[in-house]
Amino acid sequence: MQKENVDVLIIGGGPAGGVCAVTAKMNNPEKVIMVIREHAQQLVPCSIPYVFGNTLKTVENGLGSCAQAEEMGIEARLGKVKDIDIDNKIAYYDDKAIVFDKLVFATGSVPFVHASLQHSCTLDGVFTIVKNVERIRKLKAYTEDKQNIIIVGSGFIGIEIAIEFAEAGKNVKVIGGSEYILNRAFDTEIAQEAQALMEQRGVEYVGSDRVVEIIDKNNDNIVNAVKLKSGKIIDAEVVILATGYQPNTDLADKVGLSLGHYGGIWVDDYMRTYHKDIFAVGDCTARRGFLSKAPSKVMLASTSSAEARVAGTSLYGIKYLKGMSGTISIFSTKIGDTVFASAGVTADKAELKTNKMIVIGAFWGLNRHPAKIPNAHRQYVKLIVSKHGGQILGGQVIGGDEAGEMINLIGHIIESGQSVYNIMSMQVATQPMLTSAPTSYPLIMAAIMAIKEIEG
């Protein structure tokens, strides 16, 4: 059996694996770093919805680049690691063996499908959203001449795919168990607004119901309908199960790594497993919430990249005393020309709401000034704030494209433990064609509204 020796072996070439490799090489340029990945081409995960419509148009336009890793001399191998000898630090793939000093699991996630629907995945026309070029290419090809599409799941991926198909002229229905779309990320009034815009773009939403059966009426192994819990039957040529993901930890479990809640690999704040030379990053890890520290199902490329940077700087000793203390659950999406973004807890979900431990600060304004400036768009900022101390626990934004960066600022505010009193006196650069007015900057005004609530 052919053997190779490396310093750092990373299993998985998605966002987490790629960022970890680059970060590790930057911090340890003398080390030999190798990434083993299963596929020659890698999709940018968040781009997947946009290959089905007019935004990206083709799967090829959603591919990521490995150029930086190649330029840095990071080695890459195509293959699937089948087994690992933890004690002797040897990984086996194909007919080869890799002897390593440090090992990083970056095996990502796989689609979650409820047990009651899993058998239906063998039907023609039933798909999950696998982060795999060939599988997405197959889905796109299958839907080219199909008109009636059902999306099961009302999260970000399902909604974004639905809108792309609708704008391409398809008849699209989204079926979700919640009353409104995106309900885990947004409070009701914001979710309602997002849903209204989605429906204006031709997507029908069937809420507060769920799919209990995927139907093959003709017994020809081709899907043609779904049955809902309410008993309603809806015809369909394609059913896409956008029902979330679960950690891909079969290999980790096989070799004896400890798994945490929801099946992810247990790691500490520096992404170390119980084995001192084995790390894990990305969707395959067991995550916890930033504020509550409770187990979390949130899977985001941004969180994965942050974890990868922490691991990449900590492989040979903790270089920076700043680990991953939990995911703040930060999201954004765009419906038409309106951006919806969220970070941290929502008021609807906040455990503190029931005993009046939080207050809300909210403000409607504009993203430009004055109001007649070209490209002005209304902007709404909502802050969820601790009543005792004013710490910002969550925030939501509706606005133009700038809302995508506004929520990143709010995410940093949450992560750094800042309060509305800090934000009230925050200095901002403002310019008529770029930002809100300094006199009514929505983020600052929302903080002031929260202070008014705190002080009665």
C-alpha positions in Angstrom: 0.0 0.0 0.0 1.3 3.4 -1.0 2.0 5.7 2.0 2.4 9.4 2.2 3.4 11.6 5.2 1.8 15.0 5.9 1.7 17.3 8.9 -1.9 18.3 8.6 -4.6 16.2 6.9 -8.0 17.8 6.3 -10.9 15.5 5.3 -13.4 17.5 3.3 -13.0 20.3 0.7 -16.1 22.5 1.4 -15.9 26.0 2.9 -14.7 24.8 6.3 -12.0 22.5 4.9 -10.8 25.0 2.5 -10.6 27.9 5.0 -9.0 25.7 7.6 -6.3 24.6 5.1 -5.5 28.2 4.0 -5.4 29.5 7.6 -3.3 26.6 8.8 -0.8 27.2 5.9 -0.7 31.0 6.7 0.2 30.2 10.3 2.4 27.3 9.6 4.1 27.8 6.2 6.6 25.1 6.8 4.0 22.4 7.3 2.8 20.0 4.6 -1.0 20.4 4.5 -3.2 18.1 2.5 -6.9 18.2 1.8 -8.8 15.0 0.7 -12.1 15.7 -0.9 -14.6 13.5 -2.7 -15.4 15.7 -5.7 -13.2 17.6 -8.2 -15.6 20.5 -8.3 -17.1 22.3 -5.3 -20.3 24.3 -5.4 -20.5 27.4 -3.3 -23.3 26.1 -1.0 -25.2 29.4 -0.7 -25.2 29.7 -4.5 -27.2 26.5 -5.1 -30.7 28.1 -5.2 -29.6 30.6 -7.8 -28.6 28.0 -10.5 -32.3 27.0 -11.0 -33.4 30.4 -12.4 -32.1 33.5 -14.1 -29.6 34.6 -11.4 -26.8 32.2 -12.1 -28.5 30.2 -14.9 -26.0 27.3 -14.8 -24.4 25.0 -12.2 -21.0 26.0 -13.5 -21.6 29.6 -12.5 -22.0 28.4 -8.9 -18.6 26.7 -8.6 -16.1 27.8 -6.1 -12.4 28.3 -6.7 -9.4 26.4 -5.2 -6.9 28.8 -6.7 -5.7 30.3 -3.4 -5.0 26.9 -1.9 -3.1 25.8 -5.0 -1.0 29.0 -5.0 -0.1 28.4 -1.4 1.1 24.9 -2.1 -1.6 23.1 -0.2 -1.9 19.6 -1.6 -5.2 18.1 -2.7 -6.3 14.5 -3.3 -9.5 13.2 -4.7 -10.9 10.3 -2.8 -13.0 9.2 0.2 -11.4 8.3 3.5 -12.8 4.9 4.5 -11.0 4.4 7.8 -8.6 6.0 10.3 -6.2 4.3 12.7 -6.4 7.0 15.5 -3.6 5.5 17.6 -1.1 5.3 14.8 -2.3 8.4 13.0 -3.0 6.8 9.6 -5.9 7.6 7.3 -6.9 5.2 4.5 -8.5 6.1 1.2 -8.7 4.1 -2.0 -5.5 2.0 -2.0 -3.4 4.6 -0.2 -2.5 5.5 3.4 -1.8 9.0 4.8 0.3 9.3 7.9 -0.5 12.6 9.7 0.4 14.6 12.7 -2.8 16.6 13.0 -6.2 15.6 11.5 -9.2 17.9 10.8 -12.7 16.6 10.1 -14.5 18.9 7.7 -17.0 16.4 6.4 -19.9 18.8 6.3 -23.6 17.8 6.4 -26.1 15.7 4.5 -29.8 16.4 3.9 -32.2 15.5 6.7 -35.3 13.8 5.6 -38.0 12.7 8.1 -38.2 8.9 8.5 -41.7 8.9 7.1 -40.6 10.3 3.8 -37.2 8.6 3.3 -38.5 5.7 1.3 -39.9 8.2 -1.2 -36.5 9.5 -2.1 -36.2 6.6 -4.6 -39.0 8.0 -6.8 -38.1 9.8 -9.9 -38.8 13.5 -9.4 -38.1 13.5 -5.7 -34.9 15.3 -4.7 -33.0 16.6 -1.8 -30.5 19.5 -2.0 -27.2 17.7 -1.8 -24.1 20.0 -1.9 -22.8 18.1 -4.9 -22.3 19.3 -8.4 -23.6 16.2 -10.2 -26.6 15.9 -8.0 -27.6 19.5 -8.5 -26.9 19.2 -12.2 -29.3 16.2 -12.3 -32.0 18.2 -10.4 -31.7 21.1 -12.8 -31.8 18.9 -15.9 -34.9 17.1 -14.6 -36.8 20.2 -13.9 -36.2 21.9 -17.3 -39.4 20.5 -18.9 -41.4 20.3 -15.7 -44.0 22.9 -14.6 -45.5 21.9 -11.3 -42.9 22.0 -8.5 -43.5 21.5 -4.7 -40.8 22.7 -2.2 -41.1 21.0 1.2 -39.6 23.3 3.8 -39.9 27.0 4.5 -36.3 27.9 5.4 -33.9 30.0 3.4 -32.8 27.4 0.8 -36.4 26.3 0.1 -37.7 29.9 -0.3 -34.8 31.0 -2.4 -35.2 27.9 -4.8 -38.9 28.5 -5.0 -38.5 32.2 -6.0 -35.9 31.2 -8.7 -38.2 28.6 -10.2 -41.2 31.0 -10.1 -39.3 33.7 -11.8 -38.3 31.2 -14.5 -42.1 30.6 -15.2 -42.7 27.5 -13.1 -45.8 26.8 -11.0 -44.3 26.6 -7.5 -45.9 25.8 -4.1 -44.0 25.9 -0.8 -45.3 23.6 2.0 -44.1 24.5 5.5 -45.2 23.4 8.9 -45.2 27.0 10.2 -47.8 29.7 9.7 -45.2 31.9 7.9 -42.0 31.4 6.1 -38.5 31.8 7.7 -40.1 31.7 11.1 -37.0 30.5 12.9 -35.0 33.5 11.9 -37.6 36.3 12.0 -40.3 37.6 14.2 -43.9 37.3 12.9 -44.3 40.7 11.4 -41.0 40.5 9.5 -41.8 36.9 8.3 -45.2 38.1 7.1 -43.6 40.9 5.0 -41.1 38.4 3.5 -43.9 36.0 2.7 -46.0 38.7 1.0 -43.1 39.7 -1.2 -42.5 36.0 -2.1 -46.2 35.5 -3.0 -46.1 38.6 -5.2 -43.3 36.9 -7.1 -45.6 34.0 -7.9 -44.9 31.5 -5.2 -47.9 30.0 -3.3 -47.3 29.2 0.4 -49.2 26.4 2.1 -48.5 27.0 5.8 -49.4 25.3 9.1 -49.6 22.0 7.3 -47.0 19.4 6.4 -46.3 16.6 3.9 -47.1 13.2 5.3 -46.8 11.2 2.1 -45.2 11.5 -1.3 -47.5 9.7 -3.8 -46.8 7.6 -6.9 -50.4 7.2 -8.2 -49.5 5.2 -11.3 -47.1 2.8 -9.6 -44.4 3.7 -12.3 -41.9 5.0 -9.7 -42.6 8.6 -10.7 -43.9 11.2 -8.2 -47.1 12.9 -9.1 -48.6 14.3 -5.8 -48.1 14.8 -2.1 -50.6 14.3 0.7 -50.7 16.7 3.6 -51.6 16.1 7.2 -54.9 17.9 6.6 -55.7 15.3 4.1 -55.3 17.6 1.1 -53.7 16.1 -2.1 -51.6 18.4 -4.2 -50.4 17.3 -7.7 -46.7 17.7 -8.5 -44.2 16.7 -11.2 -41.2 17.5 -8.9 -40.9 17.4 -5.1 -37.9 19.0 -3.5 -37.2 18.2 0.1 -35.5 21.3 1.6 -36.0 20.1 5.1 -32.6 20.8 6.6 -29.4 19.1 7.1 -27.7 16.8 9.7 -24.0 16.4 10.5 -22.1 14.0 8.3 -20.3 12.0 11.0 -20.4 8.4 9.9 -16.6 8.2 9.7 -16.1 10.1 13.0 -18.5 7.7 14.7 -16.8 4.7 13.1 -13.4 5.6 14.5 -14.7 6.4 17.9 -14.9 10.2 18.2 -17.4 11.5 20.7 -20.5 12.9 19.3 -22.6 15.6 20.8 -26.3 16.7 20.7 -27.9 16.3 17.2 -25.1 13.9 16.2 -22.3 16.4 15.6 -18.6 15.8 16.6 -17.9 17.1 20.1 -15.4 20.0 20.1 -14.2 22.6 22.6 -13.9 26.3 21.9 -10.8 25.8 19.8 -12.4 23.1 17.7 -10.4 20.3 19.4 -12.0 16.9 19.9 -11.2 14.7 23.0 -8.1 13.6 21.0 -5.5 16.3 21.3 -4.4 16.0 17.7 -7.8 15.7 16.1 -10.0 18.7 15.3 -13.4 19.2 13.6 -14.9 22.2 11.9 -18.0 23.1 10.0 -21.4 21.4 9.8 -20.1 18.1 11.1 -19.5 19.6 14.6 -21.8 19.8 17.6 -22.8 23.4 17.8 -24.3 25.5 20.7 -25.9 28.8 20.8 -23.9 31.9 21.6 -26.1 33.2 24.3 -27.8 30.2 25.8 -25.1 27.6 25.1 -27.9 25.2 24.3 -27.3 22.7 21.5 -28.0 24.3 18.1 -29.0 23.0 14.7 -27.8 26.1 12.9 -25.6 25.3 9.9 -24.1 28.3 8.1 -21.0 28.7 5.9 -20.1 31.8 7.9 -20.1 29.9 11.2 -18.1 27.1 9.5 -15.5 29.6 8.2 -15.1 31.1 11.6 -14.6 27.7 13.2 -12.1 26.9 10.4 -10.0 30.0 11.2 -10.0 29.1 14.9 -8.8 25.6 14.2 -6.3 26.7 11.6 -4.6 29.0 14.1 -4.8 26.4 17.0 -3.4 23.3 15.4 0.0 23.7 17.0 -0.9 25.6 20.1 -3.5 28.2 20.9 -2.2 31.3 19.1 -5.1 33.6 19.9 -7.2 33.5 23.0 -10.4 33.8 21.1 -12.2 30.6 20.3 -15.7 29.7 19.2 -18.1 30.3 22.0 -21.2 29.5 20.0 -23.1 30.4 16.9 -25.1 33.7 16.9 -27.3 32.4 14.1 -26.8 35.1 11.6 -28.8 35.1 8.3 -29.7 37.2 5.3 -31.7 36.7 2.1 -33.1 38.8 -0.7 -36.6 38.8 -2.2 -36.9 41.1 -5.1 -35.1 44.3 -4.2 -35.7 43.8 -0.4 -33.1 42.2 1.9 -34.2 40.5 5.1 -31.5 39.8 7.7 -31.4 38.5 11.2 -28.8 37.8 14.0 -29.1 36.3 17.5 -32.4 35.6 19.2 -35.8 36.7 17.9 -38.4 38.3 20.2 -40.8 35.5 19.4 -38.4 32.8 20.5 -36.6 34.6 23.3 -37.0 32.7 26.5 -36.8 36.0 28.5 -39.8 37.5 26.8 -42.3 35.6 29.0 -41.0 37.1 32.2 -40.4 40.6 30.8 -36.6 40.4 30.8 -36.3 41.9 27.3 -37.4 45.0 25.5 -37.7 45.9 21.9 -36.2 48.9 20.1 -37.4 49.4 16.5 -37.2 52.2 14.0 -38.4 52.7 10.4 -36.2 55.0 8.3 -34.4 55.2 4.9 -31.1 53.9 3.7 -30.3 57.1 1.9 -30.9 60.8 2.5 -32.8 62.9 1.6 -35.8 60.7 0.7 -35.7 61.8 -3.0 -32.1 60.6 -3.5 -31.9 57.8 -6.2 -32.1 54.2 -5.0 -33.5 55.2 -1.6 -35.2 52.2 0.1 -37.0 52.1 3.4 -34.9 50.5 6.2 -36.2 48.9 9.4 -34.0 47.9 12.3 -35.4 45.9 15.3 -33.2 45.2 18.3 -34.0 42.6 21.0 -32.4 43.9 24.2 -31.8 42.7 27.7 -33.9 44.9 30.1 -31.2 44.7 32.7 -28.0 46.2 31.3 -29.1 46.9 27.8 -27.1 44.1 26.1 -28.2 43.5 22.5 -29.3 39.9 22.2 -30.6 39.9 18.6 -31.5 42.1 15.7 -33.4 42.1 12.5 -33.2 44.3 9.4 -35.3 45.0 6.4 -33.7 47.2 3.7 -31.7 47.5 0.5 -28.5 45.6 -0.3 -26.8 47.4 2.6 -28.9 45.4 5.1 -26.6 42.4 4.4 -23.7 44.3 5.9 -25.8 46.0 8.6 -26.7 42.6 10.0 -23.0 41.7 10.1 -22.4 44.8 12.2 -25.2 43.8 14.5 -23.8 40.3 14.8 -20.5 41.8 15.9 -22.3 43.9 18.4 -24.0 40.8 19.9 -20.8 38.8 19.9 -18.8 41.5 21.6 -21.4 42.0 24.3 -22.2 45.7 23.5 -25.2 47.5 24.8 -27.7 50.0 23.4 -25.9 52.6 25.4 -22.7 52.0 23.3 -24.8 52.2 20.1 -26.6 55.3 21.1 -23.4 57.3 20.9 -21.8 55.3 18.0 -20.1 57.5 15.4 -21.0 56.6 11.8 -19.8 57.8 8.4 -22.8 59.0 6.5 -23.2 60.1 2.9 -26.4 60.9 1.0 -26.0 58.3 -1.8 -24.6 55.6 0.6 -26.2 55.7 4.0 -29.1 56.9 6.2 -29.0 60.4 7.6 -26.8 60.9 10.7 -29.8 62.5 12.4 -32.0 59.4 12.0 -29.6 56.5 11.5 -32.0 53.5 12.0 -29.6 51.3 14.0 -28.9 54.2 16.4 -32.5 55.2 16.6 -33.5 51.6 17.4 -31.1 51.6 20.3 -32.6 54.9 21.5 -36.1 53.4 21.3 -34.9 50.4 23.4 -33.4 52.8 26.0 -36.7 54.6 26.3 -38.4 51.2 27.0 -35.8 50.3 29.6 -36.1 53.6 31.4 -39.9 53.6 31.1 
